[in-house]
Amino acid sequence: MIKKLSIHKTATYIDKVEIEPTEINYFFGSNGTGKTTLTKVVADTDSYADSTLEWKTTPTEK
């Protein structure tokens, strides 16, 4: 489970945004608001130098 996700200088996230999700989450919003960017950062955090991902538990396999 994700403990904390920080996104900065990526797509629509110019300013730093930190998300600390609870056990059940969903993201919704208009087109171009960053929903797909969130999933891309979670899937491949190493490709986003200004973003970090902290896990509460061991991440699942891709």
Legacy VTK file of the C-alpha trace (Angstrom):
# vtk DataFile Version 3.0
C-alpha trace
ASCII
DATASET POLYDATA
POINTS 62 float
0.000 0.000 0.000
1.225 3.507 -0.782
2.227 5.633 2.202
3.022 8.895 0.389
3.313 10.121 -3.186
5.021 13.438 -3.958
4.859 14.874 -7.475
6.704 17.998 -8.621
7.586 19.497 -12.012
5.708 16.793 -13.912
2.918 17.462 -16.441
0.157 19.432 -14.677
1.960 19.237 -11.304
4.196 22.319 -11.546
3.990 22.991 -7.794
4.802 20.182 -5.370
1.801 18.020 -4.460
1.860 15.388 -1.717
-0.781 12.680 -1.464
-1.121 10.397 1.560
-3.857 7.949 0.559
-6.026 5.927 2.910
-6.998 2.308 2.297
-9.682 3.059 -0.299
-9.081 5.791 -2.884
-10.198 6.890 -6.272
-9.258 9.875 -8.364
-11.650 11.722 -10.597
-11.577 14.988 -12.459
-11.799 16.710 -15.804
-9.504 15.906 -18.702
-5.995 17.271 -18.245
-6.065 17.427 -14.442
-3.364 14.788 -13.821
-5.112 11.456 -13.244
-3.014 9.610 -15.822
0.154 11.326 -14.597
-0.466 9.886 -11.117
-0.630 6.355 -12.510
2.497 6.856 -14.631
4.502 8.083 -11.633
3.347 5.132 -9.502
4.175 2.673 -12.304
7.683 4.054 -12.952
8.844 6.459 -10.239
12.490 6.206 -11.352
11.635 8.067 -14.576
10.395 11.120 -12.642
13.369 12.717 -10.854
11.282 15.261 -8.923
8.729 12.727 -7.682
8.942 10.232 -4.821
6.897 7.247 -3.753
6.954 5.728 -0.252
5.374 2.343 0.454
3.764 1.182 3.716
4.097 -2.400 2.522
6.139 -4.130 -0.143
5.036 -2.958 -3.606
3.271 -5.463 -5.835
5.018 -6.854 -8.911
4.465 -5.104 -12.225
LINES 1 63
62 0 1 2 3 4 5 6 7 8 9 10 11 12 13 14 15 16 17 18 19 20 21 22 23 24 25 26 27 28 29 30 31 32 33 34 35 36 37 38 39 40 41 42 43 44 45 46 47 48 49 50 51 52 53 54 55 56 57 58 59 60 61
